[in-house]
Amino acid sequence: MQTNVYRHASDYNRWMRLSELFLSLEATDSALEALSRAYRLSPDNEEIATTYAQISFFANKGQLDANSRRVLENILATNPEHEGAQMLMAMGEARASNFDQAQGWIKRLRDSIAAKPGDHMQALSSLDELSANVVMQQQQASEGVEVTVKINASLLPLVKADDTLFVAIRDVKGGPPFAAKRLPISNIKQGEAVISLSDLDAMMPERTLGSARSDKVQLAVIARISHSGNATAESGDLSGNPVVISAEQNQVNVEINQQVP
């Protein structure tokens, strides 16, 4: 099938079918590559655009990167009432801690569904649950730590478009982080990004930022830019020195100012 697709490389439908095959084999990266080809060939095809944005969203662990956001915005520019795109925007904004924007998308989607004839109680109830969950996330985030990450100007030329930003809070003595985020480098604008870390970003249910604070654990905030996307630091990555914070501190600045040898 791949040979057939490459022989007809300008046929967006063949790339779409190839992506479905890769998805059935759980080869997500290959599926995304095929979908990106289909989307480039037919950017106005709503089915392809929606599928591409959806698979990108879930492959990126519920985060909207610059590309998937752009695809969704293009869908909504043509079809402002597209429910699938609105839902992805709502979930993506919530995951990015943009809670007001998330609630805005939920309300917009709820109003659209409520205006349709018929019984939509189940869908509306699900949206109400999502809205309540966003409120809970906002409350948890307000109890977290706001990390301002800055990149030293001398290192900006070393940052690549496909790099990954890692930000975490851990025990100064080491061990798994109490909270961590893996973000596309596009989150950094003009050398700076503001990242919220809270119990929502715990890697293990029993190891949370809240529990660490209750136990008066001395905490350190770390930030690193990875070229490979791996969680473990590698030669060539960009990093900053850990910044120690108190149990009560809720704001911190971290500068990425060195390259890993």
C-alpha positions as a Markdown table, in Angstrom:
| # | Residue | x | y | z |
|---|---|---|---|---|
| 1 | Met | 0.0 | 0.0 | 0.0 |
| 2 | Gln | 2.8 | 2.4 | 0.8 |
| 3 | Thr | 4.3 | 1.8 | -2.7 |
| 4 | Asn | 1.0 | 2.5 | -4.3 |
| 5 | Val | 0.7 | 5.8 | -2.3 |
| 6 | Tyr | 4.1 | 7.0 | -3.2 |
| 7 | Arg | 3.4 | 6.3 | -6.9 |
| 8 | His | 0.3 | 8.5 | -6.6 |
| 9 | Ala | 1.8 | 11.0 | -4.1 |
| 10 | Ser | -0.5 | 13.9 | -5.2 |
| 11 | Asp | -3.6 | 11.9 | -4.2 |
| 12 | Tyr | -4.7 | 13.1 | -0.8 |
| 13 | Asn | -7.3 | 10.3 | -0.5 |
| 14 | Arg | -4.6 | 7.7 | -0.7 |
| 15 | Trp | -2.6 | 9.4 | 2.1 |
| 16 | Met | -5.7 | 9.5 | 4.2 |
| 17 | Arg | -6.3 | 5.7 | 3.7 |
| 18 | Leu | -2.6 | 5.1 | 4.5 |
| 19 | Ser | -3.0 | 7.0 | 7.8 |
| 20 | Glu | -5.9 | 4.8 | 8.7 |
| 21 | Leu | -3.8 | 1.7 | 8.2 |
| 22 | Phe | -1.0 | 3.1 | 10.4 |
| 23 | Leu | -3.5 | 4.0 | 13.1 |
| 24 | Ser | -4.9 | 0.4 | 13.0 |
| 25 | Leu | -1.3 | -0.7 | 13.6 |
| 26 | Glu | -0.9 | 1.9 | 16.4 |
| 27 | Ala | 1.9 | 3.5 | 14.4 |
| 28 | Thr | 0.9 | 7.0 | 15.4 |
| 29 | Asp | 3.9 | 8.9 | 14.2 |
| 30 | Ser | 3.6 | 7.4 | 10.7 |
| 31 | Ala | -0.1 | 8.1 | 10.7 |
| 32 | Leu | 0.5 | 11.7 | 11.6 |
| 33 | Glu | 3.1 | 12.0 | 8.7 |
| 34 | Ala | 0.6 | 10.5 | 6.3 |
| 35 | Leu | -2.2 | 12.9 | 7.6 |
| 36 | Ser | 0.1 | 15.9 | 7.3 |
| 37 | Arg | 0.7 | 14.9 | 3.6 |
| 38 | Ala | -3.1 | 14.6 | 3.0 |
| 39 | Tyr | -3.7 | 17.9 | 4.7 |
| 40 | Arg | -1.1 | 19.8 | 2.7 |
| 41 | Leu | -2.6 | 18.4 | -0.5 |
| 42 | Ser | -6.2 | 19.2 | 0.5 |
| 43 | Pro | -6.2 | 21.9 | 3.3 |
| 44 | Asp | -9.9 | 22.7 | 2.7 |
| 45 | Asn | -11.0 | 19.1 | 3.3 |
| 46 | Glu | -12.8 | 19.3 | 6.7 |
| 47 | Glu | -12.6 | 15.6 | 7.3 |
| 48 | Ile | -8.9 | 15.4 | 6.8 |
| 49 | Ala | -8.2 | 18.6 | 8.8 |
| 50 | Thr | -10.4 | 17.4 | 11.7 |
| 51 | Thr | -8.7 | 14.0 | 11.8 |
| 52 | Tyr | -5.3 | 15.5 | 11.6 |
| 53 | Ala | -6.0 | 17.9 | 14.4 |
| 54 | Gln | -7.5 | 15.2 | 16.6 |
| 55 | Ile | -4.7 | 12.7 | 16.2 |
| 56 | Ser | -2.1 | 15.4 | 16.8 |
| 57 | Phe | -3.9 | 16.5 | 19.9 |
| 58 | Phe | -4.1 | 13.1 | 21.5 |
| 59 | Ala | -0.6 | 12.1 | 20.4 |
| 60 | Asn | 0.7 | 15.3 | 22.1 |
| 61 | Lys | -1.1 | 14.1 | 25.4 |
| 62 | Gly | -4.0 | 16.5 | 25.1 |
| 63 | Gln | -1.9 | 19.6 | 24.3 |
| 64 | Leu | -2.4 | 21.9 | 21.3 |
| 65 | Asp | 0.8 | 22.6 | 19.6 |
| 66 | Ala | 1.1 | 25.5 | 17.1 |
| 67 | Asn | 0.3 | 23.3 | 14.2 |
| 68 | Ser | -2.8 | 21.6 | 15.5 |
| 69 | Arg | -4.1 | 25.0 | 16.8 |
| 70 | Arg | -3.6 | 26.5 | 13.4 |
| 71 | Val | -5.5 | 23.6 | 11.8 |
| 72 | Leu | -8.4 | 24.0 | 14.2 |
| 73 | Glu | -8.5 | 27.8 | 13.7 |
| 74 | Asn | -8.7 | 27.2 | 9.9 |
| 75 | Ile | -11.6 | 24.8 | 10.4 |
| 76 | Leu | -13.5 | 27.2 | 12.6 |
| 77 | Ala | -12.8 | 30.1 | 10.2 |
| 78 | Thr | -14.7 | 28.2 | 7.6 |
| 79 | Asn | -17.2 | 26.5 | 9.8 |
| 80 | Pro | -17.6 | 28.5 | 13.1 |
| 81 | Glu | -20.0 | 25.9 | 14.5 |
| 82 | His | -17.9 | 22.8 | 14.0 |
| 83 | Glu | -18.5 | 20.9 | 17.2 |
| 84 | Gly | -15.4 | 18.7 | 17.0 |
| 85 | Ala | -13.1 | 21.6 | 16.6 |
| 86 | Gln | -14.7 | 23.6 | 19.4 |
| 87 | Met | -14.4 | 20.6 | 21.7 |
| 88 | Leu | -10.7 | 20.2 | 20.9 |
| 89 | Met | -10.1 | 23.9 | 21.5 |
| 90 | Ala | -11.9 | 23.6 | 24.9 |
| 91 | Met | -9.9 | 20.6 | 26.0 |
| 92 | Gly | -6.6 | 22.1 | 24.7 |
| 93 | Glu | -7.1 | 25.4 | 26.4 |
| 94 | Ala | -7.9 | 23.6 | 29.7 |
| 95 | Arg | -4.8 | 21.5 | 29.4 |
| 96 | Ala | -2.7 | 24.7 | 28.8 |
| 97 | Ser | -4.3 | 26.2 | 31.9 |
| 98 | Asn | -6.1 | 28.9 | 29.8 |
| 99 | Phe | -9.3 | 28.3 | 31.8 |
| 100 | Asp | -11.3 | 31.3 | 30.8 |
| 101 | Gln | -10.7 | 30.5 | 27.1 |
| 102 | Ala | -11.7 | 26.9 | 27.8 |
| 103 | Gln | -14.9 | 27.9 | 29.5 |
| 104 | Gly | -15.6 | 30.2 | 26.5 |
| 105 | Trp | -15.4 | 27.3 | 24.1 |
| 106 | Ile | -17.5 | 25.1 | 26.3 |
| 107 | Lys | -20.3 | 27.8 | 26.5 |
| 108 | Arg | -20.1 | 28.4 | 22.8 |
| 109 | Leu | -20.5 | 24.7 | 22.1 |
| 110 | Arg | -23.2 | 24.3 | 24.7 |
| 111 | Asp | -25.2 | 27.2 | 23.2 |
| 112 | Ser | -24.9 | 25.7 | 19.7 |
| 113 | Ile | -26.1 | 22.2 | 20.8 |
| 114 | Ala | -28.9 | 23.6 | 23.0 |
| 115 | Ala | -30.3 | 25.6 | 20.0 |
| 116 | Lys | -30.8 | 22.5 | 17.9 |
| 117 | Pro | -34.1 | 20.7 | 17.9 |
| 118 | Gly | -34.4 | 17.4 | 19.7 |
| 119 | Asp | -33.2 | 15.9 | 23.0 |
| 120 | His | -29.6 | 16.7 | 23.7 |
| 121 | Met | -29.6 | 16.3 | 27.5 |
| 122 | Gln | -26.8 | 13.7 | 27.5 |
| 123 | Ala | -24.5 | 16.0 | 25.5 |
| 124 | Leu | -25.3 | 19.0 | 27.5 |
| 125 | Ser | -24.8 | 17.1 | 30.8 |
| 126 | Ser | -21.3 | 16.0 | 29.5 |
| 127 | Leu | -20.4 | 19.6 | 28.8 |
| 128 | Asp | -21.6 | 20.7 | 32.2 |
| 129 | Glu | -19.3 | 18.0 | 33.7 |
| 130 | Leu | -16.4 | 19.3 | 31.6 |
| 131 | Ser | -17.1 | 22.8 | 32.7 |
| 132 | Ala | -17.1 | 21.7 | 36.4 |
| 133 | Asn | -13.9 | 19.9 | 35.8 |
| 134 | Val | -12.3 | 23.0 | 34.4 |
| 135 | Val | -13.4 | 24.9 | 37.5 |
| 136 | Met | -11.7 | 22.2 | 39.6 |
| 137 | Gln | -8.5 | 22.4 | 37.5 |
| 138 | Gln | -8.5 | 26.2 | 37.9 |
| 139 | Gln | -8.7 | 25.9 | 41.7 |
| 140 | Gln | -5.9 | 23.3 | 41.7 |
| 141 | Ala | -3.7 | 25.5 | 39.4 |
| 142 | Ser | -4.2 | 28.5 | 41.7 |
| 143 | Glu | -2.5 | 26.5 | 44.4 |
| 144 | Gly | 0.4 | 25.7 | 42.2 |
| 145 | Val | 3.6 | 27.5 | 41.1 |
| 146 | Glu | 3.9 | 29.9 | 38.3 |
| 147 | Val | 7.3 | 29.4 | 36.6 |
| 148 | Thr | 8.7 | 32.1 | 34.3 |
| 149 | Val | 11.2 | 30.5 | 32.0 |
| 150 | Lys | 13.6 | 32.8 | 30.1 |
| 151 | Ile | 16.2 | 31.8 | 27.6 |
| 152 | Asn | 19.5 | 33.7 | 27.8 |
| 153 | Ala | 19.9 | 35.7 | 24.6 |
| 154 | Ser | 23.2 | 34.0 | 23.7 |
| 155 | Leu | 21.5 | 30.6 | 23.5 |
| 156 | Leu | 18.5 | 31.7 | 21.3 |
| 157 | Pro | 20.4 | 30.8 | 18.0 |
| 158 | Leu | 20.7 | 27.2 | 19.4 |
| 159 | Val | 16.9 | 26.7 | 19.8 |
| 160 | Lys | 15.3 | 24.6 | 17.1 |
| 161 | Ala | 11.7 | 24.7 | 15.9 |
| 162 | Asp | 11.1 | 21.0 | 16.9 |
| 163 | Asp | 12.7 | 21.3 | 20.3 |
| 164 | Thr | 10.8 | 20.4 | 23.5 |
| 165 | Leu | 10.6 | 22.3 | 26.8 |
| 166 | Phe | 10.6 | 20.4 | 30.0 |
| 167 | Val | 9.7 | 22.2 | 33.3 |
| 168 | Ala | 9.5 | 20.3 | 36.6 |
| 169 | Ile | 9.5 | 20.7 | 40.4 |
| 170 | Arg | 11.3 | 18.1 | 42.4 |
| 171 | Asp | 12.9 | 17.4 | 45.8 |
| 172 | Val | 16.3 | 19.1 | 46.0 |
| 173 | Lys | 17.6 | 15.6 | 47.0 |
| 174 | Gly | 16.4 | 14.1 | 43.8 |
| 175 | Gly | 13.8 | 11.5 | 42.8 |
| 176 | Pro | 10.8 | 11.7 | 40.5 |
| 177 | Pro | 9.3 | 15.2 | 40.0 |
| 178 | Phe | 6.2 | 16.2 | 42.0 |
| 179 | Ala | 5.0 | 18.1 | 39.0 |
| 180 | Ala | 6.2 | 18.2 | 35.4 |
| 181 | Lys | 5.3 | 19.5 | 32.0 |
| 182 | Arg | 6.5 | 18.6 | 28.5 |
| 183 | Leu | 5.7 | 21.3 | 26.1 |
| 184 | Pro | 6.4 | 22.2 | 22.5 |
| 185 | Ile | 9.0 | 24.9 | 22.1 |
| 186 | Ser | 6.3 | 27.2 | 20.5 |
| 187 | Asn | 5.2 | 28.0 | 24.1 |
| 188 | Ile | 8.2 | 30.2 | 24.3 |
| 189 | Lys | 7.6 | 33.6 | 22.8 |
| 190 | Gln | 10.4 | 36.1 | 22.4 |
| 191 | Gly | 12.6 | 34.0 | 24.7 |
| 192 | Glu | 10.2 | 33.7 | 27.5 |
| 193 | Ala | 7.3 | 31.5 | 28.7 |
| 194 | Val | 5.1 | 31.4 | 31.8 |
| 195 | Ile | 4.3 | 27.8 | 32.9 |
| 196 | Ser | 1.9 | 26.8 | 35.6 |
| 197 | Leu | 2.7 | 23.7 | 37.6 |
| 198 | Ser | 0.3 | 22.2 | 40.1 |
| 199 | Asp | -1.1 | 18.9 | 41.3 |
| 200 | Leu | -2.7 | 18.6 | 37.8 |
| 201 | Asp | 0.8 | 17.9 | 36.5 |
| 202 | Ala | 1.7 | 15.1 | 39.0 |
| 203 | Met | 3.4 | 12.1 | 37.4 |
| 204 | Met | 2.1 | 9.8 | 40.2 |
| 205 | Pro | -1.2 | 10.2 | 42.1 |
| 206 | Glu | 0.5 | 9.8 | 45.5 |
| 207 | Arg | 3.4 | 12.1 | 44.7 |
| 208 | Thr | 2.0 | 15.6 | 44.3 |
| 209 | Leu | 3.1 | 19.1 | 44.8 |
| 210 | Gly | 0.5 | 19.5 | 47.5 |
| 211 | Ser | 1.8 | 16.6 | 49.5 |
| 212 | Ala | 5.4 | 17.8 | 49.2 |
| 213 | Arg | 4.4 | 21.2 | 50.5 |
| 214 | Ser | 2.5 | 19.7 | 53.4 |
| 215 | Asp | 5.6 | 17.7 | 54.3 |
| 216 | Lys | 7.8 | 20.8 | 54.1 |
| 217 | Val | 10.0 | 19.2 | 51.4 |
| 218 | Gln | 12.6 | 21.6 | 50.0 |
| 219 | Leu | 11.8 | 22.0 | 46.4 |
| 220 | Ala | 13.7 | 22.9 | 43.3 |
| 221 | Val | 12.4 | 24.1 | 39.9 |
| 222 | Ile | 14.3 | 23.0 | 36.8 |
| 223 | Ala | 13.8 | 23.8 | 33.1 |
| 224 | Arg | 15.5 | 22.3 | 30.1 |
| 225 | Ile | 15.2 | 22.5 | 26.3 |
| 226 | Ser | 15.6 | 19.1 | 24.7 |
| 227 | His | 16.6 | 18.6 | 21.0 |
| 228 | Ser | 15.5 | 14.9 | 21.0 |
| 229 | Gly | 12.4 | 15.2 | 23.1 |
| 230 | Asn | 13.7 | 12.7 | 25.7 |
| 231 | Ala | 13.0 | 13.3 | 29.3 |
| 232 | Thr | 16.6 | 12.6 | 30.2 |
| 233 | Ala | 19.2 | 15.3 | 29.6 |
| 234 | Glu | 21.5 | 14.7 | 26.7 |
| 235 | Ser | 24.6 | 16.4 | 25.3 |
| 236 | Gly | 23.6 | 19.6 | 23.5 |
| 237 | Asp | 20.4 | 20.3 | 25.4 |
| 238 | Leu | 19.9 | 23.7 | 26.9 |
| 239 | Ser | 19.3 | 24.0 | 30.7 |
| 240 | Gly | 19.4 | 26.3 | 33.7 |
| 241 | Asn | 20.5 | 25.8 | 37.3 |
| 242 | Pro | 17.9 | 24.4 | 39.6 |
| 243 | Val | 16.1 | 27.2 | 41.6 |
| 244 | Val | 15.3 | 26.3 | 45.2 |
| 245 | Ile | 11.9 | 27.5 | 46.4 |
| 246 | Ser | 10.1 | 27.5 | 49.8 |
| 247 | Ala | 7.0 | 25.4 | 50.5 |
| 248 | Glu | 4.9 | 28.5 | 50.4 |
| 249 | Gln | 6.4 | 30.1 | 47.3 |
| 250 | Asn | 4.1 | 30.3 | 44.2 |
| 251 | Gln | 6.2 | 32.2 | 41.7 |
| 252 | Val | 9.7 | 31.7 | 40.5 |
| 253 | Asn | 12.0 | 32.7 | 37.6 |
| 254 | Val | 14.3 | 30.2 | 35.9 |
| 255 | Glu | 16.9 | 31.2 | 33.3 |
| 256 | Ile | 18.1 | 28.7 | 30.7 |
| 257 | Asn | 21.7 | 29.8 | 30.3 |
| 258 | Gln | 23.9 | 26.9 | 29.6 |
| 259 | Gln | 24.4 | 24.0 | 27.2 |
| 260 | Val | 24.7 | 20.4 | 28.5 |
| 261 | Pro | 28.3 | 19.2 | 27.7 |
